[in-house]
Each structure stands twice: as C-alpha cells, then as structure tokens.
Amino acid sequence: MIGRTLLIAALLCSPLAAAFAAQGIPAPATAEEAAALFAKREALPNAIAAADFWAKRLAANPKDFEAGWKLARICYWLGDHVPTAERRARFEQGIEAGQKAATAQPDRPEGHFWQAANMGSMAEGFGMRAGLRYRGPIKASLEKALAMDPAYLNGSPDRALGRWYAQVPGLFGGSDEKAVQHLQRSLTYAPQSIASRFFLAETYVDMGRKDDARREFQTVVDTPFHPDWIPEEKEFKDKARAALARLR
C-alpha cells in the first residue's frame, strides 16, 4: 500500500503535471467545475486538474463514494493518454479509487464497474502477469455491477463482460460465443452504442465472421456521437475505419 501511495503521489509531481500547472489551468473548486473539466478531457490538462480535485477529496475522506468512482473514471481515461511512464500509476490510482467507492457503497455499481475498467486496462497493457493477476477480480467486479444494475451506463456491465470473454484465453474461461451474447445484450440497452458495436466487430473478426465484422465496423463509423462520450467515440471511429480498410 505504501509503495502504491508513493507511486500515485509521484503523479502530482511528474514533469507532465508540472508543465500543465505552468500553463495556468485553474484548479476546480467544486464538483461542477471538475465535471466541466472532465467533459473537456481531450485536453490532458483539464483531465489532470479534474483528477486532482477528486483525489484530494478522496484523500480527505476515503469513504467519499462520489470522489472514489469519479476519480476511477478519470484515471481510466488518463491511463490511456498520459505518457507511457505514467500509465501504470494512473491505472493503479483508478483501481484504488474504485475499490474505495465499492467499499463505501457496495450496493451501487459505479465503484465495482470503474475498478474493473482500470483493472482491465492493466491486464491488457502490462503483460501476462498483470493479466493473470486481474483476470478473476475483473470478472467478479463486473458481475457484481451487472447484478446490481444491468442498464448502468447504457449496458456497460454486459459490454465489459463481453470484452472480458473475448480477451481471456479459452483455457482460463474466455469464449467468443459468450462475448457475443454479452455484447448483443448490452445493445438492448443502447442500440446506438459505438463502443459495444466496435467490440462486437472485433469479436467477429476473431471468429472469422468478416461480413458481420464489416457491418458492425461500418455502423460504428456511421453512428452519430453520444454527447457524453465524444472523445472515446472519436477513437473508436478511427479504429473502425482502419479495420474496414484491412478487411477490404
């Protein structure tokens, strides 16, 4: 725990964070100001400032449910966009924050879901050891979120479980068929979900169902943006266009 705390503390003193501070990004004083910065997270200074706000609130009160899950959500974004040397620390920070939220309100899905999201990024991005370490906890957290509220965040628990089944080797419980089932179920809550359709398309590629994959990738490209998730959906659309080019 001490090592992780020191690693997270180092984020606040990193060259990147210092550079952003020098740019004069105003520190948010309220939850509403932090939310406005998160909405503009494509500019990393905004996302880092919002994360700092929730991190300080969580440090002052480790039982602050809102601070926990919102910090975990921002860390999930930051972990994929900060310099490589800072990625692990952000995901670790998100895992810890999500865990605190899940402990503070164990009957709400937010903490379980965002803890799992950060663990999933760790599992995908930091080698076999991380994959083996987090494989079981990710699934357990997502199943808790699913049981509590399957409609949470437009079917996100099913979407993430579909991703889990698609990414985990069959020897350890993975299954393309179960991945498709979960991803299709997530679409019953949000038929326009760009994320769900992108992951479904990737699964179809793995299954050799190229026509189905092309259809889903094209739907990703054609579907209008959801106003809350434009930064993420821009990236999905770029990846879908590249995938379509490879499938032609």
SEPA-185450 format. One record per residue: residue in one letter; y, z, x of N, C-alpha, C in turn. Coordinates in steps of 0.2 Angstrom, whole numbers, plus 5000, padded with zeros to 4 digits. Each point is the difference from the previous one (the first is absolute). Last residue first. Layout:
BEGIN
aYZXYZXYZX;...
***
This chain:
BEGIN
r497547684945500049934998499549955004;l500550245003499449994995500049924998;r501750115014499450005004499449974995;a502250034991500049945005499350005004;l500450174985499949944996500049945005;a500550225009499349994998499849944996;a502350055006499649985006499249994998;r501450074983500249935002499649985006;a499850234993499749954995500149935002;k501250175012499349995002499649964995;d502250034995500049975006499349995003;k500450134980500149934999499949965007;f499950235001499449984997500149924999;e501950115008499550005005499349974997;k501850054985500249945004499449995006;e499850194986499849934997500249945004;e500750225006499349995001499749944997;p502350054997499950005007499249985002;i500850044977500149935003499950005007;w499650174980499649995006500149935004;d501150094979499950065004499749995007;p500449824983500650035003499950065004;h498349804997500150064996500650035003;f499549735001500050075004500150054994;p498849774994500750025001499950075003;t498149815003500250054996500750035002;d498849825011500449984994500250064996;v498650025020500649975002500549984994;v497950114997500450045003500749975002;t498349874990500350044995500550055004;q498749865013500549974997500450044995;f498150095010500550005005500649964997;e498150014987500350075000500649995005;r498649814998500450014994500450075000;r498649945018500649965000500450014994;a497950115002500550035005500749964999;d498149924988500350064997500550035005;d498849825008500549984995500350064996;k498550045018500649985002500449974994;r498050175006500249974993500749975002;g498650135015499949935000500249964994;m500350245007499449984996499849935000;d502050095011499450035003499349984997;v502049934989499949965007499450035003;y500750124981499749934999499949965006;t501250195002499350024999499649944998;e502349985003499750015006499350024999;a501349974981499949945003499650015007;l500650194988499549974997499849935003;f501950125007499450035003499449974996;f502149934993499949985007499350035002;r500750054979499749935000499949985007;s500950224996499349994998499849935000;a502250045006499650035005499349994997;i501749924986499949965006499550035005;s500250044973500050035006499949955006;q500149974975500549975004500050035007;p498750094982499849935001500449965005;a499550264994500649975003499849935002;y498550154990500650044999500649965002;t497949915002500050014993500750054999;l499249945022500449954997500150014992;s498650145014500750015001500549954997;r497749964999500150064996500850025001;q499049845014500149974993500250054995;l499550085022500649965000500249964993;h497950125003500650055000500749965000;q498049885001500050034994500650055000;v499549885020500349964994500050034994;a499150125018500749995001500349954995;k497750044999500350064998500849995001;e498649835009500050004992500450064997;d499749995024500549954997500050004993;s499450215016499749954995500549954998;g499450245017500449944998499649954996;g499250215012500150004993500549944997;f499050035022500350074999500350004993;l498849815008499650055003500350074998;g501249804996499550014995499650065002;p502549985010499349975000499550024995;v502750014995499550045003499349965001;q502049914990500150015007499450045003;a500249954976500049945004500050005007;y500150194985499349975000500049935004;w502150124998499550045004499349965000;r501749914987500149985007499550045004;g500050054978499849935001500049985007;l501050204993499350015001499649935001;a502350004996499950035007499250015001;r500849934978500249955006499850025006;d499850154982499449955000500249945006;p501650174997499450035002499449955000;s502249934992499950005007499450045002;g501149934978499349995002499950005007;n502250034991499749944998499349995003;l501150215003500349955004499749934999;y498650174988500550025005500249945004;a498350024982500549955000500650025005;p498050134998499849935002500649955000;d499850275002500449964996499849935003;m498750195005500550034997500549954996;a498149935012499750054995500650034996;l500449875020499849964994499850044994;a500650115020500649974997499849954994;k498350105013500350054997500649974996;e498849865014499750014993500350064997;l500949945020500149954995499650014994;s499750155018500750004998500149954994;a497949995011500150064996500650014997;k499749825016499749994993500050064996;i500950025021500449954997499649994993;p498950145015500650034997500449964996;g498149915012499850044995500650034996;r500449875020499749964995499850044993;y501150065022500450004994499649974994;r499150025023500350064999500350014992;l499149795010499550054998500350074998;g501549845008499749974994499450054997;a501150045021500550024994499649974994;r498949955019500050074999500450024994;m500049775007499450024996500050084999;g502449885003499349995003499550044996;f502449974994499950045006499350015002;g501049894980500449985006499950035006;e498950034978500049935001500349995007;a500050224992499349985001500049925001;m502050114996499850025006499349975001;s501049964980500349965005499750025007;g499350124981499749935000500349965006;m500850224996499450005003499749935000;n501950024988500250015007499350005004;a499849994977500349945002500250005008;a499250194988499449955001500349945003;q501550174994499650025006499549955002;w501249964980500449985006499750035007;f498950054978500149935001500349985007;h499850234993499449975002500049935001;g502050104992499850035007499349975002;e500849944978500449985005499850025007;p499050064977499749955005500449985006;r499750244986500449945000499849955005;d499150234998499849964994500549944998;p500250165019499449975000499849964994;q502250105012499849984993499449965000;a500750105020500550034996499849994993;t498749905017499850074999500550044995;a500349775005499450014996499850075000;a501949945013500149994993499450014995;k499850025024500450064997500149984993;q498949835011499650064999500350064997;g501349815006499649994994499550054999;a501250015020500550014994499649994993;e498949965021500150074999500450014994;i499649785005499450034998500150084999;g501849875009499849984993499450044997;q500550015023500550044996499949994993;e498749885014499850075001500550044995;f500649775003499450014996499750075000;r501849955015500250004993499450004995;a499550005023500450074998500249994993;r499049815009499550054999500450074998;r501349815006499749994994499550064999;e501549955019500250054995499650004994;a499849855019499950065003500250064995;t500449764994499250025000499950075003;p502349954987499749975006499350035001;v500849994975500350035006499649975006;h499249954978500649965002500450035006;d498050084987499949935001500649965003;g500150244995499449995004499849935002;l501750064983500250005007499549995005;w499450024977500449945001500250005008;y498950184992499649954999500349935002;c501250204999499749995006499549955000;i501250054980500449975005499649995007;r498950124983500149934998500549965005;a499650235003499449975001500149924998;l501750154995500049995007499449965002;k500250064978500549955001500049995008;w498650174991499749934999500549945001;g500650235005499449995003499849924999;a501950104989500149995007499449975004;e499850084978500449945000500149985007;f499050214996499549944999500449935000;d500350245013500449964996499649934998;k499450205013499749994994500449964995;p500650075023499449965000499649994994;n502650045008499550034995499449965000;a501749965016500350064997499550044995;a499449795010500050055005500250074998;l500249814986499350025000499950065006;r502149894998499950044994499350035000;k500649855017500350075001499950044994;a499149795000499750045005500350065000;w501049844987499450034996499650045005;f501949885009500250054994499450044997;d499649835017500350065002500250054995;a499349794994499450045002500350065003;a501649844994499750034994499450055002;a501149885017500450054997499750034994;i498949825009499950065005500550064997;a500049794989499450034999499950075004;n501949865003500150034994499350044998;p500249875020500450065000500050044994;l498849795002499750065002500550065001;a500149794983500450025006499750075002;e499049924982499949955004500450015007;r500150144980499650025006499849945005;k501450074978500249955005499650015007;a499650144981500049934997500249955005;f500150225007499349985000500049934996;l502050125001499849975006499349975000;a500750104981500449945001499949975007;a499050214994499749954997500449935000;a501050195010499349995004499749944996;e501850094989500249965006499449985004;e499650144982500249944998500349955005;a499450235005499449964998500249934998;t501850125015499650014994499449964999;a501549995019500150074998499650024994;p499849805021500150014993500050084999;a500949875022499550044998500050014992;p501149795013500150064997499450044998;i500449825020499750004994500150074997;g500849905022500450044994499649994994;q499349935022500349954996500450034994;a498750135016500649975003500449954996;a497950084994500550064999500749975002;f498149875004500249994993500650054999;a499050015021500449944999500249994993;a498550185005500750015003500449944999;a497849984993500450044995500750025003;l498549875014500249974994500450044995;p499250105020500549955001500249964994;s498950244996499849945003500649955001;c499850234989500449995007499849945003;l499050074980500750014998500449995007;l497749985000500249954997500850014999;a498650175009500349955005500349944997;a498950174987500750025002500349955005;i497849984993500449984995500750015002;l498450075015500049924999500549984995;l499550235002500449985006500149924999;t498650104985500750024998500449975006;r497749985003500349954994500750024999;g498950145015500149945003500349954995;i499450214992500650005004500149935003;m498150034987500650004996500650005004;
***
